[in-house]
Amino acid sequence: MTEGASYAAAGVDIEAGDRAVELMKEWVAKATRPEVVGGLGGFAGLFDATALTSYRRPLLATSTDGIGTKVAIAQKLDKHDTIGFDLVGMVVDDLVVCGAEPLFMTDYICTGKVVPETIAQIVKGIAEACVEAGTALVGGETAEHPGLLEADEYDVAGAATGVVEADEVLGSDRVRAGDVVVAMASSGLHSNGYSLVRHVFFERARWTLDREVPELGTTLGEVLLTPTRVYAKHCLELIQELNGDDGRPLHAMSHITGGGFAANLARVIPNELSVRIDRSTWTPAPIFGLVGLLGDVALPELEKTLNMGAGMVAVLDPSAADAAIAALAARDIPAWVCGEVTNTAGGTVVLDGDYAK
């Protein structure tokens, strides 16, 4: 007699999913805030919004993103506990640029086959990054999609919600001619441009992840898997320090992700102004030069794909530049003045000069 069909026979292991939840509980428990109600396992994450009543006019901000093809590097190296920083960074740092405090986050993991230990490692990284960002991880979903993904493949996405006072929102309407642009160093490639990066190293150069690269001081895989720097908590503290009085010298911020430095900074520059960036004010990490050299990638293509060493920028009154740089340095984030807002109309961002060697 033919055995009847079952979910397990079709490739979905509900018990494995349950084991994954048990393994991840300790990490999720660390990524909490006092406003979180209940624990892991409910149909929805609950967050006590009573604190919002203290706001004059609270605006909720929301953002969603994924990691992109960097997950392929984690899968090849069988190291899954750091890409959570890439996910959280991509999401919460899009919130903080308008001045919003990220309150809570949820995640979604889709895989060909649930391996509880792997899922738990992914969530561990997400939870640790949430702790660093000061946001709560209130829930998530793990889905098993056999036939759509190979057994060892997965993708990860997430969404977060934050809050900001309406009259404290940062953005282009605050930017003035004469403002300076302060760049904050990235930890490396972060989580953008990996389709180009993988093409250059693996298809054109035929390098392997375990290749020792003198210019990098370690293996290629180690550098490619370097976690994204999470700026959110540090940037919120910077906003609070600088804009605590009526002066409010910090006018706008931009998260440098897909599209590169110029395109992302242009999103917070009004049409009646423009920005000139001086490349000579910083030296991109060697990984950026290697992508250009091995792939014969023209500089404009590099700059519209990769962050080139600056993962976040602030636009502020020049009188506050030194204080901003000092405050960021105290938080172990190298920062420097890299450009200036000009009276030239167009809302464009132009990169001039050559990068420092």
C-alpha positions as CSV (number, residue, x, y, z in Angstrom):
1,M,0.0,0.0,0.0
2,T,1.4,3.4,-0.9
3,E,2.3,5.5,2.1
4,G,0.2,8.7,2.4
5,A,1.8,12.1,1.8
6,S,3.0,14.1,4.8
7,Y,4.5,17.6,5.3
8,A,7.8,15.9,6.4
9,A,7.9,13.8,3.3
10,A,7.4,17.0,1.3
11,G,10.5,18.4,2.9
12,V,9.2,20.5,5.8
13,D,10.3,19.4,9.3
14,I,8.1,21.1,11.9
15,E,10.0,19.5,14.8
16,A,13.2,21.0,13.5
17,G,11.6,24.4,13.5
18,D,10.5,23.9,17.1
19,R,14.0,22.9,18.1
20,A,15.4,26.0,16.4
21,V,13.0,28.2,18.5
22,E,14.2,26.5,21.7
23,L,17.9,27.2,20.7
24,M,17.3,30.8,19.9
25,K,15.3,31.7,23.0
26,E,18.3,32.7,25.1
27,W,19.5,35.1,22.5
28,V,16.2,36.7,21.9
29,A,15.8,37.2,25.6
30,K,18.9,39.4,25.6
31,A,17.5,41.7,22.9
32,T,14.7,43.3,24.9
33,R,13.5,46.6,26.3
34,P,11.3,47.3,29.3
35,E,8.4,48.0,26.9
36,V,8.3,44.4,25.5
37,V,5.3,42.5,26.7
38,G,5.3,38.7,26.8
39,G,8.0,36.4,25.3
40,L,8.8,34.4,22.2
41,G,6.2,32.1,20.7
42,G,3.2,34.3,20.3
43,F,1.6,35.1,17.0
44,A,2.6,38.8,17.3
45,G,5.3,40.6,19.3
46,L,3.8,43.1,21.8
47,F,5.3,46.4,22.7
48,D,3.9,48.8,25.3
49,A,3.4,52.2,23.6
50,T,2.5,54.0,26.8
51,A,5.9,55.9,26.7
52,L,4.7,57.6,23.5
53,T,2.2,59.6,25.5
54,S,5.2,61.7,26.7
55,Y,5.9,62.9,23.2
56,R,4.4,66.1,22.0
57,R,3.7,64.8,18.5
58,P,5.3,61.3,18.0
59,L,6.0,60.2,14.5
60,L,6.4,56.5,13.9
61,A,9.2,55.5,11.4
62,T,9.5,52.1,9.8
63,S,12.1,50.4,7.6
64,T,12.7,47.0,6.1
65,D,15.6,45.4,4.4
66,G,17.6,42.3,3.9
67,I,21.3,41.2,3.8
68,G,21.6,40.5,0.1
69,T,24.1,38.1,-1.4
70,K,26.5,38.5,1.5
71,V,24.6,35.5,2.9
72,A,26.3,33.4,0.2
73,I,29.7,34.1,1.9
74,A,28.4,33.1,5.3
75,Q,27.0,29.9,3.8
76,K,30.3,29.0,2.1
77,L,32.3,29.6,5.3
78,D,29.6,27.9,7.4
79,K,29.7,30.9,9.8
80,H,26.3,32.3,10.6
81,D,26.6,34.3,13.8
82,T,27.7,37.6,12.3
83,I,25.4,38.4,9.5
84,G,22.7,39.5,12.0
85,F,24.7,42.7,12.3
86,D,24.4,43.2,8.6
87,L,20.6,42.8,8.8
88,V,20.1,45.0,11.8
89,G,22.5,47.7,10.5
90,M,20.7,47.9,7.2
91,V,17.4,48.3,8.9
92,V,17.9,50.5,12.0
93,D,20.4,52.8,10.5
94,D,17.9,53.8,7.9
95,L,15.6,54.9,10.8
96,V,18.2,56.9,12.8
97,V,19.0,59.2,9.9
98,C,15.7,61.0,10.4
99,G,16.4,61.1,14.2
100,A,14.1,58.2,15.0
101,E,14.9,55.8,17.9
102,P,14.5,52.2,16.8
103,L,12.1,50.6,19.3
104,F,11.6,47.1,18.1
105,M,12.4,44.7,15.2
106,T,11.2,41.5,13.7
107,D,13.1,39.1,11.4
108,Y,12.3,36.5,8.7
109,I,14.5,33.6,7.8
110,C,13.7,31.5,4.8
111,T,15.7,28.3,4.2
112,G,15.7,25.1,2.1
113,K,16.0,23.0,5.2
114,V,15.8,24.0,8.8
115,V,19.0,23.2,10.7
116,P,18.2,24.3,14.2
117,E,21.8,25.1,15.1
118,T,22.3,27.3,12.0
119,I,19.0,29.2,12.6
120,A,20.0,29.7,16.2
121,Q,23.3,31.2,15.1
122,I,21.7,33.6,12.7
123,V,19.3,34.8,15.4
124,K,22.1,35.0,17.9
125,G,23.8,37.6,15.6
126,I,20.5,39.5,15.1
127,A,19.9,39.6,18.8
128,E,23.4,40.8,19.6
129,A,23.1,43.5,17.0
130,C,19.8,44.6,18.4
131,V,21.4,44.9,21.8
132,E,24.1,47.1,20.3
133,A,21.4,49.2,18.5
134,G,19.3,49.5,21.7
135,T,16.3,48.0,20.0
136,A,14.2,45.0,21.0
137,L,13.8,41.8,18.9
138,V,10.1,41.1,19.5
139,G,9.5,38.3,17.1
140,G,10.3,36.6,13.8
141,E,9.5,33.8,11.4
142,T,11.5,30.8,10.1
143,A,10.1,29.3,6.9
144,E,11.3,26.0,5.3
145,H,11.0,26.2,1.5
146,P,12.3,22.9,0.0
147,G,12.4,23.0,-3.8
148,L,12.8,26.8,-3.8
149,L,16.1,26.9,-1.9
150,E,18.8,24.2,-1.6
151,A,19.1,22.6,1.8
152,D,22.0,24.7,2.9
153,E,20.7,28.0,1.4
154,Y,18.8,30.7,3.3
155,D,17.8,34.3,3.1
156,V,17.2,36.8,5.9
157,A,15.1,40.0,6.1
158,G,13.8,42.2,8.8
159,A,11.7,45.2,9.7
160,A,11.9,47.8,12.5
161,T,9.8,50.6,13.9
162,G,11.0,53.7,15.6
163,V,9.8,57.0,16.9
164,V,10.8,60.7,16.7
165,E,9.3,64.0,17.7
166,A,7.8,65.7,14.7
167,D,9.7,68.9,15.3
168,E,13.0,67.1,15.7
169,V,13.0,65.2,12.4
170,L,16.3,65.5,10.6
171,G,16.3,66.1,6.9
172,S,16.9,68.3,3.9
173,D,14.7,71.2,5.1
174,R,17.3,71.9,7.8
175,V,20.4,71.8,5.6
176,R,22.1,75.2,4.9
177,A,24.9,76.5,2.6
178,G,28.1,76.4,4.6
179,D,27.2,73.2,6.5
180,V,29.9,70.6,6.6
181,V,29.7,66.9,6.0
182,V,31.2,64.6,8.6
183,A,31.8,61.1,7.5
184,M,31.8,58.1,9.8
185,A,34.1,55.2,9.0
186,S,32.6,51.9,7.8
187,S,33.9,48.6,9.1
188,G,34.4,47.5,5.5
189,L,32.0,46.6,2.6
190,H,29.1,46.4,5.0
191,S,26.2,44.6,3.1
192,N,26.1,46.3,-0.3
193,G,27.6,45.5,-3.6
194,Y,28.2,41.9,-3.0
195,S,27.0,40.8,-6.4
196,L,29.8,42.9,-7.9
197,V,32.3,41.8,-5.2
198,R,31.5,38.1,-5.7
199,H,31.7,38.4,-9.5
200,V,35.1,40.1,-9.3
201,F,36.8,37.8,-6.7
202,F,35.2,34.4,-7.6
203,E,34.4,34.6,-11.4
204,R,37.1,37.0,-12.7
205,A,40.0,36.6,-10.3
206,R,39.2,32.9,-9.4
207,W,40.2,33.6,-5.8
208,T,39.0,31.4,-2.9
209,L,37.7,32.5,0.5
210,D,40.6,30.9,2.3
211,R,43.2,32.8,0.2
212,E,45.6,34.8,2.3
213,V,45.8,38.3,0.9
214,P,48.8,40.4,2.1
215,E,47.0,43.7,1.3
216,L,44.2,42.6,3.7
217,G,46.3,41.1,6.4
218,T,44.1,38.1,6.6
219,T,42.0,35.8,4.4
220,L,39.6,37.1,1.8
221,G,36.7,35.3,3.5
222,E,37.5,37.0,6.8
223,V,37.3,40.4,5.2
224,L,34.2,39.7,3.1
225,L,32.3,38.5,6.2
226,T,33.3,41.5,8.4
227,P,30.0,42.6,10.1
228,T,28.3,45.9,9.2
229,R,29.0,48.6,11.8
230,V,25.7,49.5,13.6
231,Y,25.6,53.2,14.1
232,A,22.1,53.7,15.4
233,K,22.7,54.1,19.2
234,H,25.8,56.2,18.7
235,C,24.1,58.5,16.2
236,L,21.1,58.9,18.6
237,E,23.5,59.9,21.4
238,L,25.2,62.3,19.0
239,I,21.9,63.9,18.1
240,Q,21.0,64.2,21.8
241,E,24.4,65.8,22.6
242,L,24.4,68.3,19.8
243,N,20.7,69.1,19.4
244,G,19.8,69.3,23.1
245,D,19.3,73.0,23.0
246,D,17.6,75.4,20.6
247,G,20.6,75.7,18.3
248,R,20.2,72.1,16.8
249,P,23.3,72.2,14.7
250,L,23.0,68.7,13.4
251,H,20.8,69.0,10.4
252,A,20.7,65.8,8.5
253,M,22.2,62.3,8.3
254,S,22.6,59.8,5.5
255,H,23.1,56.0,5.6
256,I,25.6,55.0,2.9
257,T,24.2,51.8,1.4
258,G,23.3,50.7,-2.1
259,G,23.9,53.5,-4.6
260,G,27.0,54.6,-2.8
261,F,28.1,57.9,-1.2
262,A,26.9,60.5,-3.6
263,A,23.4,59.1,-4.3
264,N,22.6,58.5,-0.7
265,L,23.8,61.8,0.5
266,A,21.9,63.6,-2.3
267,R,18.7,62.2,-0.7
268,V,19.0,64.8,2.1
269,I,20.3,67.7,0.1
270,P,17.7,70.3,-1.0
271,N,17.5,71.2,-4.7
272,E,18.7,74.7,-4.2
273,L,22.0,73.5,-2.8
274,S,24.8,71.0,-3.6
275,V,27.7,69.3,-1.9
276,R,31.4,69.0,-2.7
277,I,33.2,66.0,-1.2
278,D,37.0,66.0,-1.0
279,R,38.2,62.4,-1.6
280,S,41.7,63.3,-0.2
281,T,40.3,63.5,3.3
282,W,40.3,59.7,3.7
283,T,41.9,56.5,2.6
284,P,39.5,53.6,1.7
285,A,40.4,50.2,3.1
286,P,42.4,47.9,0.8
287,I,39.3,45.8,0.0
288,F,37.8,48.6,-2.1
289,G,41.0,49.0,-4.2
290,L,41.2,45.3,-4.8
291,V,37.7,45.2,-6.2
292,G,38.6,48.0,-8.6
293,L,41.9,46.5,-9.6
294,L,40.9,42.8,-10.0
295,G,37.6,43.6,-11.7
296,D,38.9,46.6,-13.8
297,V,36.0,48.5,-12.2
298,A,36.1,52.2,-13.0
299,L,36.0,54.5,-10.1
300,P,32.5,55.9,-10.8
301,E,31.2,52.4,-10.8
302,L,32.9,51.6,-7.5
303,E,31.6,54.7,-5.9
304,K,28.0,54.1,-6.9
305,T,28.1,50.5,-5.7
306,L,30.3,50.5,-2.5
307,N,30.5,52.8,0.5
308,M,34.3,53.4,-0.1
309,G,35.0,53.5,3.7
310,A,32.2,55.8,4.9
311,G,29.1,54.1,6.1
312,M,27.2,57.1,7.6
313,V,27.5,60.8,7.2
314,A,26.2,63.8,9.2
315,V,25.4,67.3,7.8
316,L,25.9,69.9,10.4
317,D,26.8,73.5,11.2
318,P,30.6,73.9,11.0
319,S,30.6,75.2,14.6
320,A,29.7,71.7,15.8
321,A,32.0,69.6,13.6
322,D,34.8,69.2,16.2
323,A,32.4,68.3,18.9
324,A,30.8,65.7,16.7
325,I,34.1,64.1,15.7
326,A,35.2,64.0,19.3
327,A,31.9,62.4,20.4
328,L,32.1,59.8,17.7
329,A,35.8,59.0,18.5
330,A,34.8,58.4,22.1
331,R,32.5,55.7,20.8
332,D,35.3,54.2,18.7
333,I,33.9,55.5,15.4
334,P,36.6,57.3,13.4
335,A,35.0,60.5,11.8
336,W,36.3,63.4,9.8
337,V,35.1,66.4,7.8
338,C,34.9,65.4,4.2
339,G,33.0,68.1,2.4
340,E,30.8,71.2,2.4
341,V,27.4,72.3,1.3
342,T,27.5,75.0,-1.3
343,N,25.0,77.5,-2.8
344,T,25.1,75.7,-6.2
345,A,21.6,74.7,-7.2
346,G,20.8,71.2,-8.3
347,G,20.9,69.0,-5.1
348,T,23.9,67.2,-6.5
349,V,26.9,65.6,-4.7
350,V,30.2,65.8,-6.4
351,L,33.3,63.9,-5.3
352,D,36.5,65.8,-6.2
353,G,40.2,64.9,-6.0
354,D,41.9,61.6,-5.3
355,Y,41.7,59.4,-2.3
356,A,44.6,59.6,0.1
357,K,47.1,56.8,-0.2
